Amino acid sequence: LGRSNVAEILRLGIRQGLFRDDLNVDSVAMILQDMHLGGYMFNSLPDGDDAESLRVRITLGIDVVLNGLRVRDAETP
């Protein structure tokens, strides 16, 4: 169910022109879900971290996955 939700969001993003149209949607959905679950289940919080710092890390992780690390051209949407 989770993977199908991710796949539908990818398809919507492709239709809206936000994501590349050459993505293998099902494979990308599986990779994103694996990354999310792996990070959630196997990445223990350092001592002193709280729910807010975990929220910040998850938000930054999603941003890196969706937007990458590279600076975009002014011409790139």
C-alpha positions as CSV (number, residue, x, y, z in Angstrom):
1,L,0.0,0.0,0.0
2,G,2.8,2.4,0.9
3,R,4.6,1.7,-2.3
4,S,1.5,2.3,-4.4
5,N,1.0,5.6,-2.7
6,V,4.6,6.7,-3.5
7,A,4.1,5.5,-7.1
8,E,1.0,7.5,-7.5
9,I,2.7,10.6,-6.2
10,L,5.5,10.0,-8.7
11,R,3.0,9.7,-11.5
12,L,1.3,12.9,-10.4
13,G,4.6,14.7,-10.4
14,I,5.4,13.4,-13.9
15,R,2.0,14.7,-15.1
16,Q,2.7,18.1,-13.5
17,G,6.1,18.3,-15.1
18,L,7.9,18.2,-11.7
19,F,9.6,14.9,-12.2
20,R,11.4,13.4,-15.2
21,D,9.1,11.5,-17.5
22,D,11.6,8.7,-18.1
23,L,11.4,7.3,-14.5
24,N,10.6,3.7,-14.0
25,V,7.9,4.6,-11.5
26,D,7.5,1.3,-9.7
27,S,11.3,0.8,-9.3
28,V,11.8,4.4,-8.0
29,A,8.9,4.0,-5.6
30,M,10.5,0.8,-4.3
31,I,13.9,2.5,-3.8
32,L,12.3,5.5,-2.0
33,Q,10.3,3.2,0.2
34,D,13.4,1.1,1.0
35,M,15.4,4.3,1.8
36,H,12.7,5.6,4.1
37,L,12.2,2.3,6.0
38,G,15.9,1.6,6.3
39,G,16.5,5.1,7.7
40,Y,13.6,4.8,10.1
41,M,14.3,1.3,11.3
42,F,18.1,1.1,11.4
43,N,19.3,4.6,12.1
44,S,19.2,5.0,15.9
45,L,19.1,8.5,17.3
46,P,22.4,9.9,18.8
47,D,22.2,10.5,22.6
48,G,20.3,13.7,23.3
49,D,18.3,13.8,20.1
50,D,14.6,14.3,20.4
51,A,11.5,14.1,18.2
52,E,12.1,17.6,16.8
53,S,15.7,16.8,15.7
54,L,14.4,13.6,14.1
55,R,11.7,15.6,12.3
56,V,14.4,18.0,10.9
57,R,16.6,15.0,9.8
58,I,13.6,13.4,8.0
59,T,12.6,16.6,6.3
60,L,16.2,17.3,5.1
61,G,16.5,13.7,3.9
62,I,13.3,14.0,1.8
63,D,14.6,17.3,0.4
64,V,17.9,15.7,-0.7
65,V,16.1,12.8,-2.3
66,L,13.7,15.0,-4.2
67,N,15.9,17.9,-5.0
68,G,19.4,16.5,-5.0
69,L,22.6,18.3,-4.0
70,R,23.4,20.1,-7.3
71,V,22.7,23.7,-7.8
72,R,20.1,24.1,-10.6
73,D,20.5,26.5,-13.6
74,A,18.2,29.5,-13.8
75,E,16.8,27.7,-16.9
76,T,16.1,24.4,-15.2
77,P,12.6,24.2,-13.8
